[in-house]
Every structure is written in C-alpha cells, then in structure tokens.
Amino acid sequence: MKIYTKVVFDMATEETLEEESFEYDGAVALCMGSSGGGGTTTNTVDYAYNARMATLSEEQQGWAREYYRMWDQHFKPYEIAQAQANMELLPYETEAYKNKLNAVNTLLPQQTKVAGQFLDAAAKGVDINERMSLAQADVAGAWGDANAMMRRESSRMGVNPNSGRFAGIQAAMGTQQAAQIAGARTQARVGGEMENYQRLKDASSANLVGQYMQGIGTMSET
C-alpha cells in the first residue's frame, strides 16, 4: 500500500507535478470507542476503491492532455494570428481617430456660431401678441369676404339689406365671427407659448451638445 505524504496537482491539467510517498504493508489502526473502553485494530483499506479512483484520475489527466494538444494545434495559432493582426491595425485605427478629432476641431467654430444663433433665437422666442393679431386678422378677412358674398347673394335673391331679416342674419354672423376670432386668438396664444417652450427645450439640448463637442476638441488638443 502506498502512503502519500505530499501531492502537488496542476489544477488546469489535473496532472500530478510532485508527490512524496512510501510503500507500507501492514495493519492499519482505526481509532474508535467501544463499550469496554478499549480499541480494535483492523485493516480498513478498500483496495478496489483506490484502484477505481486511480484509474479515474489517470483518465482525467488524459482528457486534459488531449484538450491541451487540441488547443495547441488548432486554437493557439489562430489566437496568435489574431493578436498580430490587431497589432498591425492599431496604427491605422489611431490615425483614423486622430483624423476624426481633427474634423471635429475644424467644424467646431462653425457649429459654435450656428449654435449661438440658434440659442439667441430660442431665448427670444416668438411674439405671442403678434401671432394673436395675425390670427385675428386672418379670421376677420375671411369673414369680410363672407359678408360681401352674403350681400351679393341677398341682392340677387331680392332681400333688402335694410330689412330686419337681413339684420338678424348679420347679427348671427357677427356672433359666429366673434367666436371664431376669440378661438383663433386663443389658439395662437397657446401655440406660441408651446413653441417658445419647445425652443427653450431644444436650446437646452443644443447647449449640452455644444459643451460635449467643446470637450472633445479640448481632449484632441491635449
């Protein structure tokens, strides 16, 4: 029976790197209690089990060596070639990155100017009162044309423009006109306020982008 005093394994290949042992042939004492307070001496070595474990360990070491040979033959050359290709491409990638940074620096002043103009326009916003006046003028112009057409049609049909019936029609149309003018002014005001809000929002985003671009330009200069 071999008694091992030291065993060193390679965890990757499960190969035994170093071992220290000696052969022993004799009884094995098992310390265990008994009702009489004494001990017994018996041989507890399972030779069949030890043989099976030794066979399994040798098979595992064989598998590890087989896998290593496969990697060394097929995958190792590929990994070396890939690393060499990456090293060859590295100067080109560096040059391309530098060219990109130079292009950013070239465009940065123009982008800054355009961004400044955009920010000024966004901060100024639209004239809401002007928008409301224009909307009112559009509605009033449309109703002026409608009134003129109504007069022509009434005359053609023989309706007296000075009659009460004609005055009632005009009053009804005046009410509708006032309602449409009010609605147009409200819509113009709301639309102008929303546009101003959207402009400020876009300006804020553009300002962040500008700061980012300036940061890239500073990095390329360093």
Secondary structure as UniProt FT lines:
FT   STRAND          2..10
FT   TURN            11..14
FT   STRAND          15..23
FT   STRAND          29..30
FT   TURN            35..36
FT   STRAND          40..41
FT   HELIX           47..70
FT   HELIX           71..75
FT   HELIX           76..124
FT   HELIX           128..156
FT   TURN            157..158
FT   TURN            161..162
FT   HELIX           164..221
//
